[in-house]
Amino acid sequence: MSDKKLATIAVRTGIESDTQHNAVVPPIYLTSTYSFPQLGELPQYDYSRSGNPTRNMLADALAELEGGAGGVVTSCGTAAINLLASALLGPGDLVVAPHDCYGGTYRLFNTRANKGDFKVLFVDQTDPEALAQALAQEPKLVWVETPSNPLLRIVDVEALCRDAKQHGALVAVDNTFLSPILQQPISLGADFVIHSTTKYINGHSDVVGGVLISKDAEQAEEIAWWANCIGATGAPFDAYLTLRGLRTLAPRMRLHEENSAKILAYLQQQPLVGQIYHPSQPEHPGHEIAIKQQKGFGSMLSFEIAGTYAQLETFVHGLKFFSLAESLGGTESLICHPASMTHRAMSDEAQAEAGLKPSLLRLSVGLEDADDLIADLDQAFKQAAEVAE
Ligand SMILES: *Cc1c(COP(=O)(O)O)cnc(C)c1O
């Protein structure tokens, strides 16, 4: 692993690597194909599905930031999940996934399991008994998402990896919500890390992308082979934009957290706010684990509206600086209603089982001035308070 600090790795990636013109910022290679020096002599790159200098630069940077041996940059986070499933799982193999995982992850595992590609078991991974029962079935892969979406549940990655290893299972962690700046699952024992780079890593809500990072060099090579085989790799232009976003990841994560802490303090005083879900809260069941395994609490937060659906609606529509949209991790603040938006692919029963209530709202706190964000929340709550109960 590199001895450079994470912010330095993120900023310096590819800087001054251009040997042609000494460009400080690395150039983008949009080419789909590469010429062979001569017949029978294979160049380093031959076709951009299998390899591209811009995309590989991003993959190497992300692998270094996560302390992995190698990574594959994919067309989206979902493609990274599908890539791991394709490379690792066959009929008869079991994957154990969290019952409250990202909606698209749930749909992907569920749909492919229904086709007979592999088996899936969704469990509450914060329930030690449920987890032990699942591991006793000798899964091939344990999928972890911590903090989880949208309830910010925390799984003890180190403990889970220890238990999983005893049952011969590999562990993959979806690290999208924290980024390597705030959590490095491989250092906690994970075998794979995936990101939807669409979120904090690109950070500007203008690219859909993903990455799958392997701890082990041999696994990394096998995954790269599969990525080429199934055509999961991302576009060079997207990789270029994501490299640009990556350079400011460390300071962005700090400011996201700062704004989020101020908003949490404000929300705690609001009569229309019910339960708040954020690992910084001492009463959050994962608070102590988050302190142990994370380098910050992160800035995603959810809360329930203690009022009617009409009040929730008025509140959401009254906001000016929180756009009603899915996704997260961009410079602009977003608000999402998980039950009808990100998690609508889950049945009502599955939502209820995951503890996801229709009164729940999720905030992706952006980089606007915190005072403006709080003033905006305040005027929207005042409008909602006036709606007849
Ligand atoms: C968005 C997201 C994904 C899926 O990534 P896409 O880039 O949208 O395909 C997976 N996991 C988490 C936690 C996400 O937020």
The ligand as an SDF file (V2000), in Angstrom:
LIG
                    3D

 15 15  0  0  0  0  0  0  0  0999 V2000
  -26.4830    4.2830   -6.5930 C   0  0  0  0  0  0  0  0  0  0  0  0
  -26.0380    3.1070   -5.8150 C   0  0  0  0  0  0  0  0  0  0  0  0
  -25.7700    1.8730   -6.4320 C   0  0  0  0  0  0  0  0  0  0  0  0
  -25.9670    1.6520   -7.9110 C   0  0  0  0  0  0  0  0  0  0  0  0
  -25.1010    2.4080   -8.6860 O   0  0  0  0  0  0  0  0  0  0  0  0
  -25.4690    2.9680  -10.1470 P   0  0  0  0  0  0  0  0  0  0  0  0
  -24.2780    3.7750  -10.5030 O   0  0  0  0  0  0  0  0  0  0  0  0
  -26.7120    3.7680  -10.0270 O   0  0  0  0  0  0  0  0  0  0  0  0
  -25.6730    1.7930  -11.0220 O   0  0  0  0  0  0  0  0  0  0  0  0
  -25.3350    0.8300   -5.6440 C   0  0  0  0  0  0  0  0  0  0  0  0
  -25.1890    0.9740   -4.3060 N   0  0  0  0  0  0  0  0  0  0  0  0
  -25.4480    2.1300   -3.6820 C   0  0  0  0  0  0  0  0  0  0  0  0
  -25.2750    2.2160   -2.2070 C   0  0  0  0  0  0  0  0  0  0  0  0
  -25.8920    3.2280   -4.4010 C   0  0  0  0  0  0  0  0  0  0  0  0
  -26.1720    4.3630   -3.7690 O   0  0  0  0  0  0  0  0  0  0  0  0
  1  2  1  0
  2  3  1  0
  2 14  2  0
  3  4  1  0
  3 10  2  0
  4  5  1  0
  5  6  1  0
  6  7  2  0
  6  8  1  0
  6  9  1  0
 10 11  1  0
 11 12  2  0
 12 13  1  0
 12 14  1  0
 14 15  1  0
M  END
$$$$
